[in-house]
Amino acid sequence: MINVKCLGHIASSVGVKEVEFPEGEMDAEEIVARLRAMSSKTDPGFTMYNTLVMVDDGEAFVPAGTRKVVRNGQRVVVIPFSHGG
């Protein structure tokens, strides 16, 4: 299971602050795509190009530029570029 914490307008768009995906392994791009699919908005306001992903409190990266695989038990935080402070 992969635990994903959503910050800023991503949480508002998706409707939850945290979600768990049952898959044992997912690409970071797929995580963002799945979150976008959860939104009821036509344009949820975030993409794999304007979202930072941080895995296990490590370095943040943009999914479109890094083929990072997230594995079972890892914690993920998704952060919009414009997240406030």
Steps between C-alpha positions, in 0.01 A plus 500: 500500500624848411393792721465833318458833681356784291586863577349832394256516214570136410321394820214737420472375144516131593279541807730322745823583681624140497434199284638146496555311179497121541762438230836377618685709243407808295681752286481858637335608172226242561441635851438850363278359223294303753459809719388703198242231421362530854414868444148596397640802313568488126835669567616419853780759475797267540692276264815291501677816375402743778494270803785412733510148640698412811553136601580412863598857593772495236579730213202645312479442125267564206350170377524603134878530531580197715387141453472428872329181614327510838478172689279343763531670839649824369339833588444754226420871525370682193556877504368750245757755378284780641432363848505803724752469774 
